Structure formats: structure tokens, C-alpha cells
Amino acid sequence: MNKILTLPFLIIISFLTFGNSTKLKTVNETEYEKNLNTASQLYLEKKKIPEFILIKLVPENYTEFGLYYGTTEPDHKLGKTDFFYDTTRLIFEQVTSEKNSEFYLPSLNLASFADGEYAEEFIEYLELIINTDKEKFCKSLSRIKYKNRNPIKYYSELNKCE
């Protein structure tokens, strides 16, 4: 009799645990992931991504960059879109075209992730930013997280920044 009652009890407990684990995943979603999901949804709906969301797409570390660049993978919901390329272009153009100073440091930080197939475009924007005001670029280096990585390091040395 005791064994008969134990089985339904274990089944109920396992469902409760499973339900809580799905909630836990949502709770543990980082601010970066939430922002990326919001930007993704707006992009898929062909709506303009507001500046306050766009600026938060700039990754602060390699983990966040992995999530951002992961949107180019074929099995990602954005894999067949140009989300990564379009949003990085929008971020860089906030500095190069719109002259939005709030995006200056984030653009330099984004450029520090230049690598692989997208590196050329990142470097082209970085050169535009630097050529606009080399002194400002040099003064900003202390606030760039990955300043000792190329291409930031290369351009720092090329422009003889101290």
C-alpha cells in the first residue's frame, strides 16, 4: 500500500521540479540576454530599435559577444537574417554618421571584438572613428576594456597613443 502511494507522489514532485526549472531559466536570464531578445523581436517585426536598446547590444565580455554573434548561427531564430551585421552597422553609424557621443566608447569596445569574417567591416568603422578625431581616440583608450587586443592595440600603436 505504501509503495502505491509513493509512485504518484514522486510523479507530482517531478512535475513540480520541472515547472520550477523552466521558471529558473527565465529568472537567470541576464540583462544582456533580455536586451538581445528585445532587440531581436523588434528587428524581426521590422521595427526601429531604440537607441537605449541598441547601445546595450554592445557586449561587455566574450560571453556576451558569443551570444550576440551566435545570432548568425544557422539554427538560431535570426540565423537567416542580417541582424548581427545590421545592428553592428547601426551602432557604428551612431558615431560615424549621427555623431552621437554616447556611442563613442561602446563603438570602440565593439571594435575590439573584431575577428574573423566580420573583422574587415569592424576595422573600417574603427578607422573612420579614429580619423575623425585621433586625439579623442587616444584619450579614450584607458576606458576601453580590451585595449591590449588587436585591432585597438594596433591602432593605438599606429597613432602613437600613450
N, C-alpha and C positions, 0 to 999 in steps of 0.2 A: 504494500500500500504506500509506503514511504517513497519507494522508487517511482511510482506512478505520478506522484505529486512533484517530484524533483524535476522531471523532464519538462513539463510545461513551465515551471518556474525558471529553468535555465534558458528556455526559448525566449521568454519575456525579457529576461535580463540581457540577453544578447541583442535583442531588438532595441532596447533602451540604450545600450552601449553604442550600437551602430548609429543611432539617431544623434547621440551626443557627439560622436566623432565627426559627423558631417558638419555640425554646428561649430565644432572646434576648429575645423579647417577655415571656415569663414571668419571666425574670431581672430585666427592667427594670420590672416591676410595682412600683409604690410601696407603701409600708406602708399608706398610706391606701386604695389600691385593694384590697389584700389584706383589710384590715379591713372595707371596704364589701362585698366579696364574701362574707366570712364572715357578716356581719350579714344580708345578702340571703338567703343559704342558710338560715339559722336562721329568718328571717321566713317564707320560702316553705314551710318544714317545720312552721310554726306552733309553733315552739319559742321559749321565752323568750330574749331577747338579754341576755347577762350585762352587768352594769354596766361592766366593763372594756372591752368591745367597744362598748357604747353611747356611752361618753364619747369614744371615738376616732372616732366618726362626725362629731363637730363639726369642720367644716373649718377649716383654719388660713389659707387663702388662697382667692382666687377660682377658681383651677384646681380645688382640691378641692371647693369649693362647686358648681362646674359638674358634676363627677362625681356628687355627691350629688343635686343637683336633676335631673340627667339621668335619674335612675331614674323620673321621671314621664313621660318621652317615650314615645309610643305604641309605638315599635319596640324599646324596652328590655324585658328579661325581666320587669321589675317595673312596666312601664307601665300595666298594667290593675289594679294593686293600689294600696293607700294607704300603701306603705312609707315614702315621704318624710314624709307627714303623721303617720303613726303613730309613727315613730321620733323626729321632732322633738317631738311631744307628750310622749313618754316622757322625752326629755332635759329639757324644761322642767319636767315634773312631778317630776323628781328634786329640783328646788329648791323648787317651789311646794307640793307635797303631801308629799313624803318628807323634806323639809328636809335633803337630802344636800348638805353644803357642798362636796364635791368637784366638784359640777356647777355651782357658783355662777358662776365665771368662764367656763367653757365655755358656759353658757347665755347669758351676756351677749355673748360672742363670736358665738354663733349668731344672736342677735337683731340683731346689727349687719349681717347679710346680708338683713334684711327688705326685700322689694321685691315688686312685682307681686301675683299672686293669693294668695300665702301671707302677705303683709305684715301683714294685719289680725290674724291669729292670733299671729304672732310678737310684734306690739306688745302684744296683750292679755296675753301671758305676761310680757313685759318690764315692763309696768305692775304686774302682780302682784308680781313680784320686787322692783321699786323700792319699792312701797308697803309691803312687809314690813319693809324697813329702808333708808330713804333715805340715811342716813349711810354704811352699808356700800356702797351703790351708788356714792356719790361717791368714797369711798376706793378703790374698785376700778377707777376709770376709767383710772388710769395703766397698768394691766395689760391693758387691752382693746386689741386690735390696731387695730381700725377705729373708734376713739372719735370721730374727726372726721367720721364719716358719720352720716346720719340712719338710724335713729331715736335712736341713742345720743347723738349731738350735741344733738339737740332736747331730750331728757330731762335731759341734763347741764345745759343752759342753763335749762330749766324749774325744776329743783331747785336752781339756783344753786350748782352744784358748782364748786369752784375748780380 
